[in-house]
Amino acid sequence: MAKLLDPERVYFSSRVISQADCTQRHQKGLDVVLGQESAVLILDDTESVSTSAVL
């Protein structure tokens, strides 16, 4: 998803955290975020939350 939204890595660079980076299994959280939570963008790209698969 990051490659689609920011192919030149201008905005996100390498600052993308995924579920695999979290400290608790099967649970997403902000516990691994080093910055302010108010500066975090959360994007759920799972098919179940999308009403259309068109990109």
Buried (B, 14 or more C-beta within 10 A) or exposed (E): EBEEEEEEEEEEEEEBBEEEEBEEEEEBEEEEEEEEEEEEEEEEEEEEEEEEEEE
